[in-house]
Amino acid sequence: MTEVDRTAGTREWVGLAVLVLPCVLASMDMSVMFVALPSLTADLKPGSSELLWIMDAYGFLLAGLLITMGTLGDRIGRRRVLLAGAAAFGAASVLAAYSTSSGMLIAARALLGIAGSTLAPSTLSLIRNMFHDAKQRATAVGVWTAGFAGGAVLGPIIGGLLLERFWWGSVFLINVPVMVLLLVLGPLLLPEYRDPRPGRFDLLGAALSLLAVLGVIYGVKLLAEHGFGWVPLLYCAAGLAMGAAFIHRQRVTANPMIDLALFRTRRFNVPLLIDALATFGLVGFSLFNWQFMQLVLGMGPFESALWSLPTFLVMPLGIALATAIAPRIGKPNVIAAGLLVAAAGYAVLTLIQADSGIVYLVSGMTVVAIGIGGVSAVVTEVLVSAAPPERAGAASAMAETSAEFGGALGIAILGSIGTAVYRSELAAKAPDALTPKELEAARDTLGGAVDTAATLPEGTAGMLRSVAFDAFAQEMRIASVACVVLMTGAAVLIALLLRTAYTRPGSEAPESATGHNGRGQADDLDFTATSS
């Protein structure tokens, strides 16, 4: 293939824009519920259990089916799976918008999750096939990363704007025109690609992967909500057992869903770990951001979403910088630098106080976003390039699944650490005038303290709020320290795994998907090399 043949043209770049749109919406549907929840709760009146499933059904099924859908795309065609998913996503959005009961909305959210699981691996693997030139592919993956990350921020903002004028179902209906656009333009702009020798689809393997992911993520969610206990640990153990069975299945079956050889190369398994760690910190700490803005600073959901915009707006800057300098200094160096920038942002937040104000919080998170944006773009491009073209769907799905696990663990672990700190601080400094019942409610969560304060005389209420806000700030400081240690440790990990003699870009030997260069020697750590 000549260099001219490898260069993407106008059609590919317009196709990229088409691919990014559904990813933005899939990500938005994870966060838009934060804004829509009060309105739909007043209308549908769900019970507490139903409310949890309305929130979680989408994310659980999306995470659980990523590997299955990525592998399915490799076998029957990535564009075909993407377009089928887009049609299902649009139909499920209409069903969700016009739901007349909690059960109907839960079913619609579950269907949205199933359809959404086709979007990320299909779009990312299509980018792998559309952009053969390494520099262009890095830029395209950066755009994709920004779109996926931006959707989570834009969800509450767009949702808030819609709810100012329309009913809660409007937050789902905005998906429909975009999916129709994808169905019209997709066949014209997007190439079809499938594994020429796919073999039979492994239904048992698909079931095991789904149960493994659902078990672990649900167990981690229970740990985050209720702390350590037998029930969440049993769910995690069951998920891990299913995961072990899935791995064994991949070793013995004639047509595995994922190529286990990829996990034996540091070029794949190290970036996969880094991806999970970066998401761990970003998603886990965002749990504190929203509470700080809404409960400590007294902002509404829409105002707090607007203050999240700077974080989103600077992320493309980090992506652009990382993409530009990676060919010069090497991808491992860029990843390490991005992690250290993120660590610096978290270091700023180790000094946060209850009266620090919104500018201080946004400044710290802006630095974090610049660093994590660059890391995510480069790591994703490395993961996609590490796999052979016929397995790009499965590799893309693994990248997304690792991010989902990282986010779930971040919420659980940082949330658990923060809750322990908050409860200890509040119990030690709470006003003596509180009854045992009031103290228990205030110790449970920051929201519980704010609600309890609203029922107390002004003097006692003011003291309780002050103590609770200070305790929550201490919780954030401890979580920030944990993130600094995590990001710095990840940067050191990358630095230790760098090749002792760095090969300058343009002079490296070509690397195969299994991480070996033309000399037949392991070349796992030279992330500058790309497979095409």
Secondary structure in CASP SS format (residue, H / E / C, confidence):
PFRMAT SS
TARGET T0000
AUTHOR 0000-0000-0000
METHOD secondary structure of the structure
MODEL  1
M C 1.00
T C 1.00
E H 1.00
V H 1.00
D H 1.00
R H 1.00
T C 1.00
A C 1.00
G C 1.00
T H 1.00
R H 1.00
E H 1.00
W H 1.00
V H 1.00
G H 1.00
L H 1.00
A H 1.00
V H 1.00
L H 1.00
V H 1.00
L H 1.00
P H 1.00
C H 1.00
V H 1.00
L H 1.00
A H 1.00
S H 1.00
M H 1.00
D H 1.00
M H 1.00
S H 1.00
V C 1.00
M H 1.00
F H 1.00
V H 1.00
A H 1.00
L H 1.00
P H 1.00
S H 1.00
L H 1.00
T H 1.00
A H 1.00
D H 1.00
L H 1.00
K C 1.00
P C 1.00
G C 1.00
S H 1.00
S H 1.00
E H 1.00
L H 1.00
L H 1.00
W H 1.00
I H 1.00
M H 1.00
D H 1.00
A H 1.00
Y H 1.00
G H 1.00
F H 1.00
L H 1.00
L H 1.00
A H 1.00
G H 1.00
L H 1.00
L H 1.00
I H 1.00
T H 1.00
M H 1.00
G H 1.00
T H 1.00
L H 1.00
G H 1.00
D H 1.00
R H 1.00
I H 1.00
G C 1.00
R H 1.00
R H 1.00
R H 1.00
V H 1.00
L H 1.00
L H 1.00
A H 1.00
G H 1.00
A H 1.00
A H 1.00
A H 1.00
F H 1.00
G H 1.00
A H 1.00
A H 1.00
S H 1.00
V H 1.00
L H 1.00
A H 1.00
A H 1.00
Y C 1.00
S C 1.00
T C 1.00
S C 1.00
S H 1.00
G H 1.00
M H 1.00
L H 1.00
I H 1.00
A H 1.00
A H 1.00
R H 1.00
A H 1.00
L H 1.00
L H 1.00
G H 1.00
I H 1.00
A H 1.00
G H 1.00
S H 1.00
T H 1.00
L H 1.00
A H 1.00
P H 1.00
S H 1.00
T H 1.00
L H 1.00
S H 1.00
L H 1.00
I H 1.00
R H 1.00
N H 1.00
M H 1.00
F C 1.00
H C 1.00
D C 1.00
A H 1.00
K H 1.00
Q H 1.00
R H 1.00
A H 1.00
T H 1.00
A H 1.00
V H 1.00
G H 1.00
V H 1.00
W H 1.00
T H 1.00
A H 1.00
G H 1.00
F H 1.00
A H 1.00
G H 1.00
G H 1.00
A H 1.00
V H 1.00
L H 1.00
G H 1.00
P H 1.00
I H 1.00
I H 1.00
G H 1.00
G H 1.00
L H 1.00
L H 1.00
L H 1.00
E H 1.00
R H 1.00
F C 1.00
W C 1.00
W C 1.00
G C 1.00
S H 1.00
V H 1.00
F H 1.00
L H 1.00
I C 1.00
N H 1.00
V H 1.00
P H 1.00
V H 1.00
M H 1.00
V H 1.00
L H 1.00
L H 1.00
L H 1.00
V H 1.00
L H 1.00
G H 1.00
P H 1.00
L H 1.00
L H 1.00
L C 1.00
P C 1.00
E C 1.00
Y C 1.00
R C 1.00
D C 1.00
P C 1.00
R C 1.00
P C 1.00
G C 1.00
R C 1.00
F C 1.00
D C 1.00
L H 1.00
L H 1.00
G H 1.00
A H 1.00
A H 1.00
L H 1.00
S H 1.00
L H 1.00
L H 1.00
A H 1.00
V H 1.00
L H 1.00
G H 1.00
V H 1.00
I H 1.00
Y H 1.00
G H 1.00
V H 1.00
K H 1.00
L H 1.00
L H 1.00
A H 1.00
E H 1.00
H H 1.00
G C 1.00
F C 1.00
G C 1.00
W H 1.00
V H 1.00
P H 1.00
L H 1.00
L H 1.00
Y H 1.00
C H 1.00
A H 1.00
A H 1.00
G H 1.00
L H 1.00
A H 1.00
M H 1.00
G H 1.00
A H 1.00
A H 1.00
F H 1.00
I H 1.00
H H 1.00
R H 1.00
Q H 1.00
R H 1.00
V H 1.00
T C 1.00
A C 1.00
N C 1.00
P C 1.00
M C 1.00
I C 1.00
D C 1.00
L H 1.00
A H 1.00
L H 1.00
F H 1.00
R H 1.00
T C 1.00
R H 1.00
R H 1.00
F H 1.00
N H 1.00
V H 1.00
P H 1.00
L H 1.00
L H 1.00
I H 1.00
D H 1.00
A H 1.00
L H 1.00
A H 1.00
T H 1.00
F H 1.00
G H 1.00
L H 1.00
V H 1.00
G H 1.00
F H 1.00
S H 1.00
L H 1.00
F H 1.00
N H 1.00
W H 1.00
Q H 1.00
F H 1.00
M H 1.00
Q H 1.00
L H 1.00
V H 1.00
L C 1.00
G C 1.00
M C 1.00
G C 1.00
P H 1.00
F H 1.00
E H 1.00
S H 1.00
A H 1.00
L H 1.00
W H 1.00
S C 1.00
L H 1.00
P H 1.00
T H 1.00
F H 1.00
L H 1.00
V H 1.00
M H 1.00
P H 1.00
L H 1.00
G H 1.00
I H 1.00
A H 1.00
L H 1.00
A H 1.00
T H 1.00
A H 1.00
I H 1.00
A H 1.00
P H 1.00
R H 1.00
I H 1.00
G C 1.00
K H 1.00
P H 1.00
N H 1.00
V H 1.00
I H 1.00
A H 1.00
A H 1.00
G H 1.00
L H 1.00
L H 1.00
V H 1.00
A H 1.00
A H 1.00
A H 1.00
G H 1.00
Y H 1.00
A H 1.00
V H 1.00
L H 1.00
T C 1.00
L C 1.00
I C 1.00
Q C 1.00
A C 1.00
D C 1.00
S C 1.00
G C 1.00
I H 1.00
V H 1.00
Y H 1.00
L H 1.00
V H 1.00
S H 1.00
G H 1.00
M H 1.00
T H 1.00
V H 1.00
V H 1.00
A H 1.00
I H 1.00
G H 1.00
I H 1.00
G H 1.00
G H 1.00
V H 1.00
S H 1.00
A H 1.00
V H 1.00
V H 1.00
T H 1.00
E H 1.00
V H 1.00
L H 1.00
V H 1.00
S H 1.00
A H 1.00
A C 1.00
P C 1.00
P H 1.00
E H 1.00
R H 1.00
A H 1.00
G H 1.00
A H 1.00
A H 1.00
S H 1.00
A H 1.00
M H 1.00
A H 1.00
E H 1.00
T H 1.00
S H 1.00
A H 1.00
E H 1.00
F H 1.00
G H 1.00
G H 1.00
A H 1.00
L H 1.00
G H 1.00
I H 1.00
A H 1.00
I H 1.00
L H 1.00
G H 1.00
S H 1.00
I H 1.00
G H 1.00
T H 1.00
A H 1.00
V H 1.00
Y H 1.00
R H 1.00
S H 1.00
E H 1.00
L H 1.00
A H 1.00
A H 1.00
K H 1.00
A C 1.00
P C 1.00
D C 1.00
A C 1.00
L C 1.00
T C 1.00
P H 1.00
K H 1.00
E H 1.00
L H 1.00
E H 1.00
A H 1.00
A H 1.00
R H 1.00
D H 1.00
T C 1.00
L H 1.00
G H 1.00
G H 1.00
A H 1.00
V H 1.00
D H 1.00
T H 1.00
A H 1.00
A C 1.00
T C 1.00
L C 1.00
P C 1.00
E H 1.00
G H 1.00
T H 1.00
A H 1.00
G H 1.00
M H 1.00
L H 1.00
R H 1.00
S H 1.00
V H 1.00
A H 1.00
F H 1.00
D H 1.00
A H 1.00
F H 1.00
A H 1.00
Q H 1.00
E H 1.00
M H 1.00
R H 1.00
I H 1.00
A H 1.00
S H 1.00
V H 1.00
A H 1.00
C H 1.00
V H 1.00
V H 1.00
L H 1.00
M H 1.00
T H 1.00
G H 1.00
A H 1.00
A H 1.00
V H 1.00
L H 1.00
I H 1.00
A H 1.00
L H 1.00
L C 1.00
L C 1.00
R C 1.00
T C 1.00
A C 1.00
Y C 1.00
T C 1.00
R C 1.00
P C 1.00
G C 1.00
S C 1.00
E C 1.00
A C 1.00
P C 1.00
E E 1.00
S C 1.00
A C 1.00
T C 1.00
G C 1.00
H E 1.00
N E 1.00
G C 1.00
R C 1.00
G C 1.00
Q C 1.00
A E 1.00
D C 1.00
D C 1.00
L C 1.00
D C 1.00
F C 1.00
T C 1.00
A C 1.00
T C 1.00
S C 1.00
S C 1.00
END
